[in-house]
């Protein structure tokens, strides 16, 4: 299956320019993607999703000059496409924080006057394509959480109570919070840290066998492990982090890592 790209922009020149940029990047890089719909109407995208089950990359203008805005459209899209890659594209430079206080999880927020506009659009296409391929070739669990506190990073602001969906392949490790009973912190690629009210056991059950318990308060994505220092009971993770291995978990962790190395060497 290929990744579909949807564009919803009510300004005709902006829509044509964005569509041309997207199509050119797809063609130049030989990506298995195409743009079935480039439209000023949110109804066109929703009608398509009602009839077709697919994962898509969506470039949505914030102000669509109709009864719903880009944020509301993104929320509706999630009802049909839970794995959707959402990108907000807007001319309103003042609505950044307000949008991410309320919007459904977005891959990026790009203002039309950004000096690096083209490059950020291309980066979103590449990121969505890479994640789509990874999740297609490596079945990934989906973890839906409700934020227990505000989340901030360099690209967005998500408020407490916001519901988001995370791919298992995007999660590095999950750790219980000592200061907050029955809460965990989820560490992900690039997007930051998410705190939610769940037990580590519940998270582990949802994420499945690709995650292993390395100590009593932490589970880790096996594919994120770079090396293991069994003498000092330390796991070196690909993002530069280090996680302690519990004495009780050491034998199992080393066994799993050795099995992976043997499989990869064949």
N, C-alpha and C positions, 0 to 999 in steps of 0.2 A: 504493500500500500504506500501511496505517496502522501506527503504532507501538503494540504491545501492552504493557500494564502488568501485571506479575505480582506478587502479594503472598504471601509465605510467612511466617506468624506463628501460633504455636501458642496464644497467649492470645486467646480469642474476642473479648473486649471491645476489646483493642488492634487486633485484625484488623479488626473492624467499624468502628472509629473511623478507622483509616488508610484503609480502602477508601472510606468516605464522604467523607473529605477529598480523596482523589485524584479520585474521580468528580465531586465538586462543582467542583473546580478545572478539570477537563477541560471540563465542561459550561458553566461560567461564561465560559471563555475561548474556547469554540468550537474546541477542539483536535481534530485528527483522530487520536484515540487512544481505546482502550477497555480495559477490564479483564476479560479472558476467564477468569482464574483468581485467586481469593483463597482461600487454603487453609492449613491447619496442616501439610500433608504435602508434603515435598519431592518425593515420588514423583509427585504430581499434575502438578507443573511439568515434571519430566523426561519423563513419559509424553507430555505435550503436545508437547514439543520434539522427541521422537522421530518424531512424526507430522506436524509442521508446521514448515516452514522459515520463520523470521521473525526480525527484530531486535526485541528487547524491552527494556523498563525494568523492573528487578527490585528490589523492596523486600524484603530478606531479614532476618529476625530472626537474631541470632547464635546464641542458644540455642533450638533447635527441639525439645528434649526427645525426641529420637529418635537413631537410629544415626549421623546426620551433623549437623554444625552449619552455620551460615550460610556460613562460609568454604568448607567442603567442597562445599556445594551450588553456590556461585559457581564453583568450579573445574569442576564437572561441567557447569554451564550453558555455560561457555566452549567445551566440546567440541562443543556443538550450535550455539551462537550466539556466534561470535568477536567480533562487534561489540556484544555486550550492554552495557547501561548498568547497573552494579551499585551499589546503595545498601544499606549495612548499617545496620539499625535495631535498637537493643538497649537493654536496661535496665542493662547492665553497664558502668558508667562507668570501671572499672579495666582493661578489656581493650583499650583503644584502641591502644596501641603494639604490644601483642602481636599483635593482628589484622593490622595493616598491615605487620608484619615478615614475615608469611607469606601474607597473603591475595592473591588475584588482584586486579588493578587495580580500584579502586572509584571511583565518581563522588563519593561522600561517605560519611561515617560519622556517624550521628546517634544520640545517646542520647535515650531517651524522656522524660527529665526536662529536656531543653533548653528554655530559655525561648522560643527562636525555632524550636521544632520544626516548627510548621505552615509557617512561611515557608521553612524549609530544604527541606521536602518539596516545596513549590510550586516552589522554585528548581530542584530536581533535575528536576522534570517539564518545566519550561521549557527547561532546558539540554539535556536529552535530546531534546526535540522539535525544538529549533533545529538541533542537530547531525544529527539523523536527516534532516530536510528538506534540509539542506545537502549531506549525503552522497548523498541520493537524486537531487537535481537536478544535482549536480556530481560525477560519478564520481570516487571517491577511491581512491588506492592504500592498501594496508594494509602497515604495516611492523611485523614482529614482531621484538623484540629481547630480549637477555638482559643485564640490568644488570651492568656491570663494577665498580660500586661502590654503596654505600648511597645512597639518595636520600631527602632530607628536604624537606618544605615545610610549610605551615601546616595542611594537612588530613590528612597521612598520612606513613608511614615505609615505604619499600620497601627490602628488603635486597639485597645483592649476590647475583647468581645468579637473581633473580626474573625471570620471563618475562612480558612485557606486549605488548599489541598497540596500535599507535598509528594513527590515521587521518591520511592525508596532509594533509587540510584542517585538522587541529589543529596541524600542525608549521609553525613560522615559518621557521626556518632550521637548517642542520646544519653544524657546523664541526669540522674535524680538530683533534685535540689535539697540540700541539707537544711537550708533556711526556710523552705516551703514544703511541708509534708504533702505528699500526693501530687507533686508538681515535677515536671521534667523540663530540661532545656535541650532543644534539638539544634544541633550544629550542622549547617548546610554549606554547599559550595557557593561562595560569593554573596548569597542573599542575607547572610547573618545568622542570628540566633533567635529561635522561637521558644517562648515559654508557654506551656499549656498545663492544664490540670488533668493529669493522667498518671497512672502508675507505670513504672518501668516494665512491669510484666505485661500490661495491656498493650503497650507500644511494641514490645518484642513479639507478641502474638500476631499483631497486625503486619509487622514488617517481615516476618518469616525467617527462613533458614539462612538468608544472606547476611544476617546479623548474628553476632556471637557475643555472649556475655564475657567481659574481660575482668570485671570485678563486681562486687555486690551492688554498685550504684551506676554501672555504665554498660551499654551495649554498643558495638561498633560494626560498621559495614565492613565485611571481610575484604572486599575489593579495595578498600581505602588503606589497608595495612601495607606499609612499605617494608618494614622489617621488624623482627622481634629480638629483644635483648633478654634472653631467659635468665641470665645470671642476675641482672638487676631488676627483672620483672617489669620491663618497659616495652610498650608497643610504639613504634615510630609510624606516624600516619603521614600520608602523602601531602597534607597541607602544612606540614612542619610541626604539628602538635605531637605531644607525647602523652600516652595514657598508661597509668599503672595497671599491672596485671595482678589480680588477687592470688594469694597462695593456693586457694582451692581451685581457681580457674586456670592456673598455669599449665598444667599437664594437657588439658583439653585444647587450650589456645595453641600451644606449640604443635600439637597433633594436627589440628586443622590447617595451620600455616604450612606445615611440612607436606600435607596432602595436596595442597594447592600448588606448591612449588614442583612437586613430582608430576602433577597433571600438566602443568605449563611446560615442563621440560620434555614431554613426550612428542 
